[in-house]
Amino acid sequence: MAATAVCPECDAEIEVAGVEVGEIVPCGECGADLEVVSVEPVTLALAPEEGEDWGE
Ligand SMILES: [Zn+2]
């Protein structure tokens, strides 16, 4: 079951077959980390930046 979604950052089409909600997929065009927020249809959103060190 092929599926594509559009990168919200650069509008590139990304293959997202078999992904699940909450999964992070990288955009092959701009390299952004995209979170799968819906699967019917597949919708991508920019994943929040990993902020492991909260600066101290
Ligand atoms: Zn992109």
N, CA, C, O and the ligand as a Tripos MOL2 file, in Angstrom:
@<TRIPOS>MOLECULE
protein
  225   223    57     0     0
PROTEIN
NO_CHARGES

@<TRIPOS>ATOM
      1 N           0.8530   -1.2000    0.0000 N.3       1 MET1
      2 CA          0.0000    0.0000    0.0000 C.3       1 MET1
      3 C           0.8760    1.2330    0.0000 C.2       1 MET1
      4 O           1.3470    1.6830    1.0440 O.2       1 MET1
      5 N           1.0830    1.7660   -1.1790 N.am      2 ALA2
      6 CA          1.9420    2.9390   -1.2890 C.3       2 ALA2
      7 C           1.1920    4.1720   -0.8320 C.2       2 ALA2
      8 O          -0.0080    4.3220   -1.0630 O.2       2 ALA2
      9 N           1.9170    5.0290   -0.1920 N.am      3 ALA3
     10 CA          1.3090    6.2740    0.2590 C.3       3 ALA3
     11 C           2.3810    7.3480    0.2820 C.2       3 ALA3
     12 O           3.5560    7.0840    0.5340 O.2       3 ALA3
     13 N           1.9460    8.5450    0.0170 N.am      4 THR4
     14 CA          2.8710    9.6550    0.1010 C.3       4 THR4
     15 C           2.2280   10.7750    0.8970 C.2       4 THR4
     16 O           1.0050   10.8930    0.9680 O.2       4 THR4
     17 N           3.0640   11.5790    1.4830 N.am      5 ALA5
     18 CA          2.5940   12.7580    2.1850 C.3       5 ALA5
     19 C           3.5110   13.9060    1.7810 C.2       5 ALA5
     20 O           4.5830   13.6960    1.2150 O.2       5 ALA5
     21 N           3.0750   15.0970    2.0780 N.am      6 VAL6
     22 CA          3.8540   16.2680    1.6710 C.3       6 VAL6
     23 C           4.5960   16.8410    2.8690 C.2       6 VAL6
     24 O           4.0260   17.0270    3.9440 O.2       6 VAL6
     25 N           5.8570   17.1100    2.6640 N.am      7 CYS7
     26 CA          6.6660   17.7200    3.7180 C.3       7 CYS7
     27 C           6.1580   19.1350    3.9970 C.2       7 CYS7
     28 O           6.0740   19.9510    3.0790 O.2       7 CYS7
     29 N           5.8190   19.4340    5.2490 N.am      8 PRO8
     30 CA          5.3250   20.7800    5.5680 C.3       8 PRO8
     31 C           6.4240   21.8330    5.4740 C.2       8 PRO8
     32 O           6.1410   23.0310    5.4580 O.2       8 PRO8
     33 N           7.6490   21.3950    5.4120 N.am      9 GLU9
     34 CA          8.7590   22.3320    5.3590 C.3       9 GLU9
     35 C           9.1060   22.7460    3.9400 C.2       9 GLU9
     36 O           9.3080   23.9280    3.6630 O.2       9 GLU9
     37 N           9.1760   21.7600    3.0330 N.am     10 CYS10
     38 CA          9.6390   22.0810    1.6790 C.3      10 CYS10
     39 C           8.6920   21.5920    0.5840 C.2      10 CYS10
     40 O           8.9950   21.7300   -0.6010 O.2      10 CYS10
     41 N           7.5400   21.0200    0.9730 N.am     11 ASP11
     42 CA          6.5290   20.5600    0.0160 C.3      11 ASP11
     43 C           6.9680   19.3720   -0.8360 C.2      11 ASP11
     44 O           6.3360   19.0770   -1.8510 O.2      11 ASP11
     45 N           8.0180   18.7010   -0.4480 N.am     12 ALA12
     46 CA          8.4330   17.5110   -1.1820 C.3      12 ALA12
     47 C           7.4890   16.3590   -0.8550 C.2      12 ALA12
     48 O           6.9260   16.2840    0.2380 O.2      12 ALA12
     49 N           7.3300   15.4630   -1.8290 N.am     13 GLU13
     50 CA          6.5290   14.2690   -1.5570 C.3      13 GLU13
     51 C           7.4050   13.2250   -0.8870 C.2      13 GLU13
     52 O           8.5270   12.9590   -1.3180 O.2      13 GLU13
     53 N           6.8720   12.6440    0.1710 N.am     14 ILE14
     54 CA          7.6350   11.6740    0.9440 C.3      14 ILE14
     55 C           6.8650   10.3630    0.9760 C.2      14 ILE14
     56 O           5.6570   10.3530    1.2140 O.2      14 ILE14
     57 N           7.5590    9.2620    0.7370 N.am     15 GLU15
     58 CA          6.9030    7.9690    0.8430 C.3      15 GLU15
     59 C           6.7110    7.6150    2.3050 C.2      15 GLU15
     60 O           7.6500    7.6380    3.1000 O.2      15 GLU15
     61 N           5.4840    7.2890    2.6370 N.am     16 VAL16
     62 CA          5.1810    7.0380    4.0490 C.3      16 VAL16
     63 C           4.4240    5.7200    4.2210 C.2      16 VAL16
     64 O           3.6640    5.5530    5.1750 O.2      16 VAL16
     65 N           4.6360    4.7940    3.2990 N.am     17 ALA17
     66 CA          3.9420    3.5130    3.4010 C.3      17 ALA17
     67 C           4.3200    2.7960    4.6930 C.2      17 ALA17
     68 O           5.4980    2.6490    5.0190 O.2      17 ALA17
     69 N           3.3120    2.3610    5.4080 N.am     18 GLY18
     70 CA          3.5620    1.5520    6.5920 C.3      18 GLY18
     71 C           3.9060    2.3100    7.8490 C.2      18 GLY18
     72 O           4.2410    1.6970    8.8620 O.2      18 GLY18
     73 N           3.8340    3.6130    7.8140 N.am     19 VAL19
     74 CA          4.1730    4.3690    9.0090 C.3      19 VAL19
     75 C           3.0160    4.3300   10.0110 C.2      19 VAL19
     76 O           1.8780    4.0240    9.6540 O.2      19 VAL19
     77 N           3.3280    4.6430   11.2650 N.am     20 GLU20
     78 CA          2.3030    4.6840   12.2940 C.3      20 GLU20
     79 C           2.3090    6.0520   12.9480 C.2      20 GLU20
     80 O           3.3060    6.7730   12.9110 O.2      20 GLU20
     81 N           1.1760    6.3960   13.5480 N.am     21 VAL21
     82 CA          1.0840    7.6880   14.2330 C.3      21 VAL21
     83 C           2.1530    7.7680   15.3160 C.2      21 VAL21
     84 O           2.3490    6.8370   16.0960 O.2      21 VAL21
     85 N           2.8260    8.8900   15.3390 N.am     22 GLY22
     86 CA          3.8780    9.0940   16.3350 C.3      22 GLY22
     87 C           5.2580    8.7680   15.8090 C.2      22 GLY22
     88 O           6.2670    9.0900   16.4350 O.2      22 GLY22
     89 N           5.2980    8.1190   14.6410 N.am     23 GLU23
     90 CA          6.5820    7.7700   14.0490 C.3      23 GLU23
     91 C           7.2420    9.0210   13.4780 C.2      23 GLU23
     92 O           6.5630    9.9330   13.0060 O.2      23 GLU23
     93 N           8.5530    9.0530   13.5260 N.am     24 ILE24
     94 CA          9.3010   10.1600   12.9460 C.3      24 ILE24
     95 C           9.9320    9.7060   11.6400 C.2      24 ILE24
     96 O          10.6740    8.7250   11.5970 O.2      24 ILE24
     97 N           9.6240   10.4360   10.5790 N.am     25 VAL25
     98 CA         10.2240   10.1160    9.2860 C.3      25 VAL25
     99 C          11.0220   11.3230    8.8050 C.2      25 VAL25
    100 O          10.5620   12.4610    8.9040 O.2      25 VAL25
    101 N          12.2100   11.0700    8.2880 N.am     26 PRO26
    102 CA         13.0220   12.1800    7.7860 C.3      26 PRO26
    103 C          12.6170   12.5540    6.3730 C.2      26 PRO26
    104 O          12.2830   11.6900    5.5620 O.2      26 PRO26
    105 N          12.6470   13.8350    6.0860 N.am     27 CYS27
    106 CA         12.3980   14.2900    4.7280 C.3      27 CYS27
    107 C          13.6800   14.1370    3.9230 C.2      27 CYS27
    108 O          14.7450   14.6040    4.3270 O.2      27 CYS27
    109 N          13.5580   13.4730    2.7720 N.am     28 GLY28
    110 CA         14.7390   13.2620    1.9460 C.3      28 GLY28
    111 C          15.2130   14.5190    1.2500 C.2      28 GLY28
    112 O          16.3510   14.5860    0.7860 O.2      28 GLY28
    113 N          14.3490   15.5120    1.1760 N.am     29 GLU29
    114 CA         14.6930   16.7420    0.4780 C.3      29 GLU29
    115 C          15.3970   17.7420    1.3910 C.2      29 GLU29
    116 O          16.4930   18.2100    1.0810 O.2      29 GLU29
    117 N          14.7620   18.0650    2.5170 N.am     30 CYS30
    118 CA         15.3150   19.1150    3.3720 C.3      30 CYS30
    119 C          15.8970   18.5570    4.6620 C.2      30 CYS30
    120 O          16.5260   19.2830    5.4320 O.2      30 CYS30
    121 N          15.6820   17.2490    4.9010 N.am     31 GLY31
    122 CA         16.2990   16.6480    6.0710 C.3      31 GLY31
    123 C          15.5560   16.8880    7.3680 C.2      31 GLY31
    124 O          16.0400   16.5180    8.4380 O.2      31 GLY31
    125 N          14.3810   17.5040    7.2870 N.am     32 ALA32
    126 CA         13.6270   17.7750    8.5070 C.3      32 ALA32
    127 C          13.0790   16.4820    9.0970 C.2      32 ALA32
    128 O          12.7540   15.5470    8.3660 O.2      32 ALA32
    129 N          12.9780   16.4350   10.4050 N.am     33 ASP33
    130 CA         12.3260   15.3110   11.0640 C.3      33 ASP33
    131 C          10.8360   15.5950   11.1120 C.2      33 ASP33
    132 O          10.4010   16.6210   11.6360 O.2      33 ASP33
    133 N          10.0590   14.6720   10.5580 N.am     34 LEU34
    134 CA          8.6240   14.8860   10.4690 C.3      34 LEU34
    135 C           7.8850   13.8280   11.2700 C.2      34 LEU34
    136 O           8.1690   12.6360   11.1570 O.2      34 LEU34
    137 N           6.9310   14.2770   12.0810 N.am     35 GLU35
    138 CA          6.1620   13.3480   12.8930 C.3      35 GLU35
    139 C           4.8600   13.0090   12.1800 C.2      35 GLU35
    140 O           4.1770   13.8840   11.6470 O.2      35 GLU35
    141 N           4.5340   11.7270   12.1810 N.am     36 VAL36
    142 CA          3.2640   11.2890   11.6030 C.3      36 VAL36
    143 C           2.1640   11.5860   12.6140 C.2      36 VAL36
    144 O           2.1280   11.0070   13.7000 O.2      36 VAL36
    145 N           1.2710   12.4940   12.2440 N.am     37 VAL37
    146 CA          0.2130   12.8870   13.1770 C.3      37 VAL37
    147 C          -1.1190   12.2300   12.8240 C.2      37 VAL37
    148 O          -2.0560   12.2510   13.6230 O.2      37 VAL37
    149 N          -1.2040   11.6460   11.6230 N.am     38 SER38
    150 CA         -2.4160   10.9720   11.1920 C.3      38 SER38
    151 C          -2.0370    9.9950   10.0910 C.2      38 SER38
    152 O          -1.0580   10.2130    9.3780 O.2      38 SER38
    153 N          -2.8110    8.9090    9.9450 N.am     39 VAL39
    154 CA         -2.4770    7.9380    8.9050 C.3      39 VAL39
    155 C          -3.5910    7.7590    7.8770 C.2      39 VAL39
    156 O          -3.3770    7.0980    6.8600 O.2      39 VAL39
    157 N          -4.7470    8.3140    8.1060 N.am     40 GLU40
    158 CA         -5.8550    8.2010    7.1380 C.3      40 GLU40
    159 C          -6.4700    9.5530    6.8600 C.2      40 GLU40
    160 O          -7.5080    9.8680    7.4420 O.2      40 GLU40
    161 N          -5.8930   10.3560    6.0120 N.am     41 PRO41
    162 CA         -4.6630   10.0960    5.2470 C.3      41 PRO41
    163 C          -3.4310   10.4340    6.0870 C.2      41 PRO41
    164 O          -3.5270   11.0080    7.1720 O.2      41 PRO41
    165 N          -2.2880   10.0610    5.5530 N.am     42 VAL42
    166 CA         -1.0490   10.3580    6.2650 C.3      42 VAL42
    167 C          -0.8010   11.8550    6.2700 C.2      42 VAL42
    168 O          -0.7800   12.5080    5.2270 O.2      42 VAL42
    169 N          -0.6160   12.3760    7.4600 N.am     43 THR43
    170 CA         -0.3220   13.7970    7.6090 C.3      43 THR43
    171 C           0.9590   13.9390    8.4130 C.2      43 THR43
    172 O           1.1550   13.2690    9.4260 O.2      43 THR43
    173 N           1.8180   14.8150    7.9460 N.am     44 LEU44
    174 CA          3.1020   15.0120    8.6150 C.3      44 LEU44
    175 C           3.1700   16.4020    9.2280 C.2      44 LEU44
    176 O           2.6200   17.3630    8.6900 O.2      44 LEU44
    177 N           3.8540   16.4900   10.3580 N.am     45 ALA45
    178 CA          4.0920   17.7840   10.9870 C.3      45 ALA45
    179 C           5.5510   17.8250   11.4030 C.2      45 ALA45
    180 O           6.1640   16.7910   11.6690 O.2      45 ALA45
    181 N           6.0840   19.0010   11.4560 N.am     46 LEU46
    182 CA          7.4690   19.1270   11.8920 C.3      46 LEU46
    183 C           7.5910   18.5980   13.3090 C.2      46 LEU46
    184 O           6.8460   19.0130   14.1970 O.2      46 LEU46
    185 N           8.5120   17.6980   13.5200 N.am     47 ALA47
    186 CA          8.7130   17.1490   14.8510 C.3      47 ALA47
    187 C           9.3480   18.2160   15.7300 C.2      47 ALA47
    188 O          10.1900   18.9870   15.2680 O.2      47 ALA47
    189 N           8.9480   18.2590   16.9890 N.am     48 PRO48
    190 CA          9.5730   19.2080   17.9000 C.3      48 PRO48
    191 C          11.0620   18.9040   18.0280 C.2      48 PRO48
    192 O          11.4750   17.7450   18.0730 O.2      48 PRO48
    193 N          11.8390   19.9460   18.0850 N.am     49 GLU49
    194 CA         13.2860   19.7310   18.1690 C.3      49 GLU49
    195 C          13.6450   19.0350   19.4740 C.2      49 GLU49
    196 O          13.1100   19.3290   20.5430 O.2      49 GLU49
    197 N          14.5580   18.1180   19.3370 N.am     50 GLU50
    198 CA         15.0050   17.3900   20.5250 C.3      50 GLU50
    199 C          15.7350   18.3400   21.4520 C.2      50 GLU50
    200 O          16.8240   18.8210   21.1370 O.2      50 GLU50
    201 N          15.1310   18.6060   22.5940 N.am     51 GLY51
    202 CA         15.7820   19.5180   23.5340 C.3      51 GLY51
    203 C          16.2500   18.7710   24.7640 C.2      51 GLY51
    204 O          15.7510   18.9860   25.8690 O.2      51 GLY51
    205 N          17.2020   17.9010   24.5620 N.am     52 GLU52
    206 CA         17.6570   17.0760   25.6740 C.3      52 GLU52
    207 C          18.2950   17.9010   26.7850 C.2      52 GLU52
    208 O          18.0100   17.7060   27.9660 O.2      52 GLU52
    209 N          19.1500   18.8120   26.3890 N.am     53 ASP53
    210 CA         19.7770   19.6570   27.4350 C.3      53 ASP53
    211 C          19.0380   20.9860   27.5060 C.2      53 ASP53
    212 O          19.0450   21.7830   26.5680 O.2      53 ASP53
    213 N          18.4200   21.1880   28.6170 N.am     54 TRP54
    214 CA         17.6110   22.3930   28.7800 C.3      54 TRP54
    215 C          18.4350   23.5570   29.2890 C.2      54 TRP54
    216 O          17.9070   24.5040   29.8740 O.2      54 TRP54
    217 N          19.6940   23.4770   29.0660 N.am     55 GLY55
    218 CA         20.5880   24.6000   29.3710 C.3      55 GLY55
    219 C          20.6550   24.9460   30.8390 C.2      55 GLY55
    220 O          19.6560   25.3240   31.4510 O.2      55 GLY55
    221 N          21.8050   24.8180   31.3760 N.am     56 GLU56
    222 CA         21.9780   25.2040   32.7770 C.3      56 GLU56
    223 C          23.3530   25.7950   32.9610 C.2      56 GLU56
    224 O          23.7120   26.1890   34.0700 O.2      56 GLU56
    225 ZN         11.2550   18.6190    3.4110 Zn       57 ZN57
@<TRIPOS>BOND
     1     1     2 1
     2     2     3 1
     3     3     4 2
     4     3     5 am
     5     5     6 1
     6     6     7 1
     7     7     8 2
     8     7     9 am
     9     9    10 1
    10    10    11 1
    11    11    12 2
    12    11    13 am
    13    13    14 1
    14    14    15 1
    15    15    16 2
    16    15    17 am
    17    17    18 1
    18    18    19 1
    19    19    20 2
    20    19    21 am
    21    21    22 1
    22    22    23 1
    23    23    24 2
    24    23    25 am
    25    25    26 1
    26    26    27 1
    27    27    28 2
    28    27    29 am
    29    29    30 1
    30    30    31 1
    31    31    32 2
    32    31    33 am
    33    33    34 1
    34    34    35 1
    35    35    36 2
    36    35    37 am
    37    37    38 1
    38    38    39 1
    39    39    40 2
    40    39    41 am
    41    41    42 1
    42    42    43 1
    43    43    44 2
    44    43    45 am
    45    45    46 1
    46    46    47 1
    47    47    48 2
    48    47    49 am
    49    49    50 1
    50    50    51 1
    51    51    52 2
    52    51    53 am
    53    53    54 1
    54    54    55 1
    55    55    56 2
    56    55    57 am
    57    57    58 1
    58    58    59 1
    59    59    60 2
    60    59    61 am
    61    61    62 1
    62    62    63 1
    63    63    64 2
    64    63    65 am
    65    65    66 1
    66    66    67 1
    67    67    68 2
    68    67    69 am
    69    69    70 1
    70    70    71 1
    71    71    72 2
    72    71    73 am
    73    73    74 1
    74    74    75 1
    75    75    76 2
    76    75    77 am
    77    77    78 1
    78    78    79 1
    79    79    80 2
    80    79    81 am
    81    81    82 1
    82    82    83 1
    83    83    84 2
    84    83    85 am
    85    85    86 1
    86    86    87 1
    87    87    88 2
    88    87    89 am
    89    89    90 1
    90    90    91 1
    91    91    92 2
    92    91    93 am
    93    93    94 1
    94    94    95 1
    95    95    96 2
    96    95    97 am
    97    97    98 1
    98    98    99 1
    99    99   100 2
   100    99   101 am
   101   101   102 1
   102   102   103 1
   103   103   104 2
   104   103   105 am
   105   105   106 1
   106   106   107 1
   107   107   108 2
   108   107   109 am
   109   109   110 1
   110   110   111 1
   111   111   112 2
   112   111   113 am
   113   113   114 1
   114   114   115 1
   115   115   116 2
   116   115   117 am
   117   117   118 1
   118   118   119 1
   119   119   120 2
   120   119   121 am
   121   121   122 1
   122   122   123 1
   123   123   124 2
   124   123   125 am
   125   125   126 1
   126   126   127 1
   127   127   128 2
   128   127   129 am
   129   129   130 1
   130   130   131 1
   131   131   132 2
   132   131   133 am
   133   133   134 1
   134   134   135 1
   135   135   136 2
   136   135   137 am
   137   137   138 1
   138   138   139 1
   139   139   140 2
   140   139   141 am
   141   141   142 1
   142   142   143 1
   143   143   144 2
   144   143   145 am
   145   145   146 1
   146   146   147 1
   147   147   148 2
   148   147   149 am
   149   149   150 1
   150   150   151 1
   151   151   152 2
   152   151   153 am
   153   153   154 1
   154   154   155 1
   155   155   156 2
   156   155   157 am
   157   157   158 1
   158   158   159 1
   159   159   160 2
   160   159   161 am
   161   161   162 1
   162   162   163 1
   163   163   164 2
   164   163   165 am
   165   165   166 1
   166   166   167 1
   167   167   168 2
   168   167   169 am
   169   169   170 1
   170   170   171 1
   171   171   172 2
   172   171   173 am
   173   173   174 1
   174   174   175 1
   175   175   176 2
   176   175   177 am
   177   177   178 1
   178   178   179 1
   179   179   180 2
   180   179   181 am
   181   181   182 1
   182   182   183 1
   183   183   184 2
   184   183   185 am
   185   185   186 1
   186   186   187 1
   187   187   188 2
   188   187   189 am
   189   189   190 1
   190   190   191 1
   191   191   192 2
   192   191   193 am
   193   193   194 1
   194   194   195 1
   195   195   196 2
   196   195   197 am
   197   197   198 1
   198   198   199 1
   199   199   200 2
   200   199   201 am
   201   201   202 1
   202   202   203 1
   203   203   204 2
   204   203   205 am
   205   205   206 1
   206   206   207 1
   207   207   208 2
   208   207   209 am
   209   209   210 1
   210   210   211 1
   211   211   212 2
   212   211   213 am
   213   213   214 1
   214   214   215 1
   215   215   216 2
   216   215   217 am
   217   217   218 1
   218   218   219 1
   219   219   220 2
   220   219   221 am
   221   221   222 1
   222   222   223 1
   223   223   224 2
@<TRIPOS>SUBSTRUCTURE
     1 MET1         2 RESIDUE 1 A MET
     2 ALA2         6 RESIDUE 1 A ALA
     3 ALA3        10 RESIDUE 1 A ALA
     4 THR4        14 RESIDUE 1 A THR
     5 ALA5        18 RESIDUE 1 A ALA
     6 VAL6        22 RESIDUE 1 A VAL
     7 CYS7        26 RESIDUE 1 A CYS
     8 PRO8        30 RESIDUE 1 A PRO
     9 GLU9        34 RESIDUE 1 A GLU
    10 CYS10       38 RESIDUE 1 A CYS
    11 ASP11       42 RESIDUE 1 A ASP
    12 ALA12       46 RESIDUE 1 A ALA
    13 GLU13       50 RESIDUE 1 A GLU
    14 ILE14       54 RESIDUE 1 A ILE
    15 GLU15       58 RESIDUE 1 A GLU
    16 VAL16       62 RESIDUE 1 A VAL
    17 ALA17       66 RESIDUE 1 A ALA
    18 GLY18       70 RESIDUE 1 A GLY
    19 VAL19       74 RESIDUE 1 A VAL
    20 GLU20       78 RESIDUE 1 A GLU
    21 VAL21       82 RESIDUE 1 A VAL
    22 GLY22       86 RESIDUE 1 A GLY
    23 GLU23       90 RESIDUE 1 A GLU
    24 ILE24       94 RESIDUE 1 A ILE
    25 VAL25       98 RESIDUE 1 A VAL
    26 PRO26      102 RESIDUE 1 A PRO
    27 CYS27      106 RESIDUE 1 A CYS
    28 GLY28      110 RESIDUE 1 A GLY
    29 GLU29      114 RESIDUE 1 A GLU
    30 CYS30      118 RESIDUE 1 A CYS
    31 GLY31      122 RESIDUE 1 A GLY
    32 ALA32      126 RESIDUE 1 A ALA
    33 ASP33      130 RESIDUE 1 A ASP
    34 LEU34      134 RESIDUE 1 A LEU
    35 GLU35      138 RESIDUE 1 A GLU
    36 VAL36      142 RESIDUE 1 A VAL
    37 VAL37      146 RESIDUE 1 A VAL
    38 SER38      150 RESIDUE 1 A SER
    39 VAL39      154 RESIDUE 1 A VAL
    40 GLU40      158 RESIDUE 1 A GLU
    41 PRO41      162 RESIDUE 1 A PRO
    42 VAL42      166 RESIDUE 1 A VAL
    43 THR43      170 RESIDUE 1 A THR
    44 LEU44      174 RESIDUE 1 A LEU
    45 ALA45      178 RESIDUE 1 A ALA
    46 LEU46      182 RESIDUE 1 A LEU
    47 ALA47      186 RESIDUE 1 A ALA
    48 PRO48      190 RESIDUE 1 A PRO
    49 GLU49      194 RESIDUE 1 A GLU
    50 GLU50      198 RESIDUE 1 A GLU
    51 GLY51      202 RESIDUE 1 A GLY
    52 GLU52      206 RESIDUE 1 A GLU
    53 ASP53      210 RESIDUE 1 A ASP
    54 TRP54      214 RESIDUE 1 A TRP
    55 GLY55      218 RESIDUE 1 A GLY
    56 GLU56      222 RESIDUE 1 A GLU
    57 ZN57       225 GROUP 0 **** ****
